[in-house]
Amino acid sequence: MIRAAAVLFVVVFGFVLGASAQDFKAPEAKGRVYFKNLKNGAEVPATFTVEFGVDGLRVRPAGEDPLDHASGHHHLIIDGRPIPLGQTVPTDDKHLHFGKGETQAQITLPPGRHTLTLQFADGAHRSYGPKWAATVRVNVG
C-alpha cells in the first residue's frame, strides 16, 4: 500500500513538472503579492528582515499539493525580474526559495542599490507570473 502511494506520488509529481509552461494557468483568484515592511527606495542596513505578504491565495509549503492553484509559497529574487508564468523558479544564490511556507526572512546584501522581487509560485515551484509578483528597490547603507 505504501509502495503504491509512493509510485502514485512520483507519477503525479512527474506529470506536474512535465507540463509545459504554455499549459500552465495562473490562479483565478483576485489578489496581490507585496512586501509588508519595505517601500520602494527604502534605506536598509546590510542585514535586514523582509516580510512577505499575499492576498487572495494561501501560503502553503512546497510539495504538499502541486496541483492546488489556490495556494503556493514565496520566492525572493535578488537583482532580477519576475519569473514568467509557468516557468520553474531557479535555485541559486539570486533566487531564494521559502518552500516551508515562510512569510519572512533575514537577508544580507552588499552596500549599494538592489532590486528585490517577491514571486509567488505553486507547490512545484512553477511561477504564477508577474501578476503574482512585487518589486521594490532598496539602498543598502
Backbone torsions as a table, in degrees:
resi	resn	phi	psi	omega
1	MET	NA	-46.8	179.3
2	ILE	-64.7	-39.9	179.2
3	ARG	-62.1	-42.6	179.4
4	ALA	-63.7	-40.0	178.8
5	ALA	-65.3	-40.2	178.9
6	ALA	-64.4	-42.0	178.9
7	VAL	-64.0	-43.4	178.9
8	LEU	-60.4	-43.6	179.0
9	PHE	-59.4	-47.0	-179.7
10	VAL	-61.2	-42.6	-179.9
11	VAL	-64.4	-47.6	-178.8
12	VAL	-65.2	-46.7	-179.2
13	PHE	-63.2	-40.1	176.6
14	GLY	-62.1	-39.7	177.4
15	PHE	-62.6	-44.8	-179.4
16	VAL	-61.4	-47.3	-178.3
17	LEU	-70.6	-26.2	-178.9
18	GLY	-82.1	-14.4	-179.6
19	ALA	-64.5	140.0	-178.3
20	SER	-75.4	155.2	178.4
21	ALA	-61.9	-27.4	179.7
22	GLN	-67.5	-30.8	-179.4
23	ASP	-84.7	-12.3	-175.5
24	PHE	-75.7	135.4	-180.0
25	LYS	-116.3	140.1	177.2
26	ALA	-71.5	157.2	175.3
27	PRO	-58.0	144.9	179.1
28	GLU	-84.2	-10.7	-178.3
29	ALA	-63.6	150.1	171.6
30	LYS	-90.1	139.2	-179.9
31	GLY	170.8	-164.0	-177.1
32	ARG	-160.9	161.4	171.8
33	VAL	-111.7	141.6	-177.5
34	TYR	-156.2	160.9	173.2
35	PHE	-89.8	123.4	-178.0
36	LYS	-72.8	-33.5	-171.4
37	ASN	-120.4	6.9	-179.8
38	LEU	-124.5	138.6	173.5
39	LYS	-113.0	156.4	178.1
40	ASN	-57.7	130.9	179.3
41	GLY	86.1	8.4	-178.0
42	ALA	-60.7	142.0	172.4
43	GLU	-92.2	125.0	-176.9
44	VAL	-132.9	153.6	173.5
45	PRO	-74.1	173.9	-178.0
46	ALA	-59.8	-38.8	176.7
47	THR	-113.7	125.5	-177.2
48	PHE	-151.3	163.8	180.0
49	THR	-97.0	135.8	175.6
50	VAL	-113.3	125.8	178.2
51	GLU	-105.2	128.3	-175.8
52	PHE	-98.8	140.6	175.7
53	GLY	-131.1	149.9	173.2
54	VAL	-147.9	135.1	174.0
55	ASP	-116.6	137.8	175.4
56	GLY	99.2	-18.1	176.9
57	LEU	-132.0	158.2	178.9
58	ARG	-94.2	143.1	172.0
59	VAL	-83.1	130.4	-176.3
60	ARG	-148.7	141.8	179.1
61	PRO	-58.3	147.6	178.0
62	ALA	-61.2	145.7	174.0
63	GLY	85.8	-13.6	-178.6
64	GLU	-63.6	-45.7	176.8
65	ASP	-154.7	87.7	-175.9
66	PRO	-60.9	-16.9	-179.2
67	LEU	-91.5	-6.4	-178.9
68	ASP	-82.1	107.5	179.6
69	HIS	-98.5	23.5	171.0
70	ALA	-106.5	7.4	-179.2
71	SER	-148.0	174.0	177.9
72	GLY	173.5	-162.0	179.8
73	HIS	-145.6	166.0	-174.4
74	HIS	-87.8	152.7	170.9
75	HIS	-135.4	140.8	176.9
76	LEU	-113.6	121.2	-178.4
77	ILE	-104.8	122.3	-178.2
78	ILE	-99.0	121.6	179.2
79	ASP	55.3	46.4	177.6
80	GLY	-144.8	-172.7	-176.1
81	ARG	-113.1	165.5	173.5
82	PRO	-57.9	151.5	-179.9
83	ILE	-88.3	133.2	179.0
84	PRO	-57.8	152.5	179.8
85	LEU	-52.2	126.9	174.5
86	GLY	87.6	-13.4	178.8
87	GLN	-81.1	143.9	178.8
88	THR	-73.0	134.7	177.8
89	VAL	-69.5	125.5	-179.8
90	PRO	-61.4	159.5	174.5
91	THR	-114.5	103.5	177.1
92	ASP	-158.7	-173.8	-175.3
93	ASP	-72.6	-9.4	177.5
94	LYS	-100.8	-12.0	-178.8
95	HIS	-123.5	97.2	-176.1
96	LEU	-91.4	127.8	-178.2
97	HIS	-99.1	137.3	177.4
98	PHE	-121.4	59.8	-173.1
99	GLY	-73.2	-3.8	175.4
100	LYS	-90.4	0.9	-179.8
101	GLY	90.6	19.6	180.0
102	GLU	-61.8	147.6	178.6
103	THR	-119.1	10.2	172.2
104	GLN	-161.7	161.1	178.9
105	ALA	-155.7	151.2	172.4
106	GLN	-99.5	127.1	-179.5
107	ILE	-126.5	159.3	177.2
108	THR	-125.9	128.9	179.5
109	LEU	-127.5	151.7	175.7
110	PRO	-71.5	160.0	178.5
111	PRO	-56.6	148.7	177.5
112	GLY	124.8	-172.2	179.9
113	ARG	-89.2	137.3	179.4
114	HIS	-138.8	152.1	173.9
115	THR	-107.8	131.0	175.7
116	LEU	-115.3	127.6	176.9
117	THR	-119.9	123.7	176.1
118	LEU	-94.4	119.5	-176.4
119	GLN	-119.4	129.1	177.0
120	PHE	-97.4	140.1	-176.9
121	ALA	-143.8	165.0	-177.5
122	ASP	-78.6	-176.6	-177.2
123	GLY	-65.2	-13.3	176.8
124	ALA	-105.4	15.5	178.6
125	HIS	68.1	20.7	176.1
126	ARG	-87.0	127.7	-175.1
127	SER	-63.8	141.0	171.6
128	TYR	-85.6	7.7	173.2
129	GLY	86.1	177.7	-177.5
130	PRO	-58.8	-27.2	178.4
131	LYS	-61.1	-30.8	-178.6
132	TRP	-107.8	45.0	177.2
133	ALA	-140.5	158.0	175.1
134	ALA	-142.3	143.6	-178.2
135	THR	-129.1	137.0	172.4
136	VAL	-133.3	154.3	172.6
137	ARG	-104.7	138.4	176.8
138	VAL	-126.9	153.2	176.0
139	ASN	-113.0	114.4	-179.4
140	VAL	-90.1	121.1	-177.1
141	GLY	-92.7	NA	NA
